[in-house]
């Protein structure tokens, strides 16, 4: 009897997580966020964090973005508290904090000590899951964006521009069909003046199948970036 009860619970949790994932893929981010909070497992809370961050990135009105990034951070922290060994909790918290730091601006982010927190979460993600391509891209962007702010900021935060390209290339080798990896790498290449290489990455991004709403948003960004490079 206990065995069947456990199987029922596991099946219910799997179905709940599948439902949250379906809402995420469809771009129903607020609904996915609420469903993740309600389910309450580490996996579901990490999905809730992802949904909150994606809503802030892709759909939220300007005046609501900051609050949704903060909701993403909170949900990810709850996921970590539920299961400190679950890598996606750390990754989603880093993603939410990273986007929040971009939204706040470099001075406010530095005052609040966001940079070391983001790096710490990304490094923890990679310690728990060494082949986590998303964390590699995010860590590459962490180094890139701080170096772009100048040598003083980079030096005080421990950012190293030489880390950027190896991390990007490794992530793309691991997940060659993930659109966002290509778009982010193109952003870096364009900033470095490597226009033709950036265009190639954007063209690949546009040629890949868009499987989710986030993919479609990222491809629209790729189209906009490509038009600027032509």
Long-range contacts (C-beta under 8 A, 24 or more apart in sequence): 13-39, 13-41, 13-43, 13-44, 16-41, 16-44, 17-41, 17-43, 17-44, 17-47, 20-44, 20-47, 20-48, 20-51, 21-47, 23-51, 24-50, 24-51, 24-54, 24-212, 24-213, 24-214, 25-211, 25-212, 25-213, 26-212, 26-213, 27-58, 27-59, 27-212, 27-213, 27-214, 27-216, 27-217, 29-54, 29-55, 29-58, 29-59, 30-55, 33-71, 33-75, 36-75, 37-75, 40-82, 41-82, 42-79, 42-80, 42-82, 42-83, 42-86, 42-88, 42-89, 43-79, 43-86, 43-88, 45-75, 45-76, 45-78, 45-79, 45-82, 45-89, 46-75, 46-76, 46-79, 46-86, 46-88, 46-89, 46-91, 46-92, 48-75, 48-79, 49-73, 49-74, 49-75, 49-76, 49-79, 49-89, 49-92, 49-93, 49-95, 49-96, 50-92, 50-95, 52-96, 53-92, 53-95, 53-96, 53-99, 54-214, 56-99, 56-103, 57-99, 57-217, 58-213, 58-214, 58-217, 65-103, 66-100, 66-103, 66-104, 69-96, 69-97, 69-99, 69-100, 69-103, 70-96, 70-100, 72-96, 72-99, 73-97, 73-100, 85-128, 86-128, 87-124, 87-125, 87-128, 87-129, 87-132, 87-135, 88-125, 90-121, 90-122, 90-124, 90-125, 90-128, 91-121, 91-122, 91-125, 91-132, 91-134, 91-135, 91-138, 93-121, 94-118, 94-121, 94-122, 94-125, 94-135, 94-138, 95-134, 95-138, 97-121, 98-138, 98-141, 98-142, 102-145, 106-149, 106-153, 110-153, 110-157, 115-142, 115-146, 115-157, 116-157, 118-142, 119-157, 119-158, 131-174, 133-170, 133-171, 133-172, 133-174, 133-175, 133-178, 133-181, 134-171, 134-178, 134-181, 136-167, 136-168, 136-170, 136-171, 136-174, 137-167, 137-168, 137-171, 137-180, 137-181, 137-184, 137-185, 139-163, 139-167, 140-164, 140-165, 140-167, 140-168, 140-171, 140-184, 140-188, 141-184, 141-188, 143-167, 144-188, 144-191, 148-191, 164-188, 177-208, 177-209, 179-205, 179-208, 179-210, 179-215, 179-218, 179-219, 179-222, 180-214, 180-215, 180-218, 182-208, 182-222, 183-218, 183-221, 183-222, 183-225, 186-222, 186-225, 187-225, 190-225, 190-229, 195-229, 198-225, 198-229, 199-226, 199-229, 199-230, 202-226, 202-229
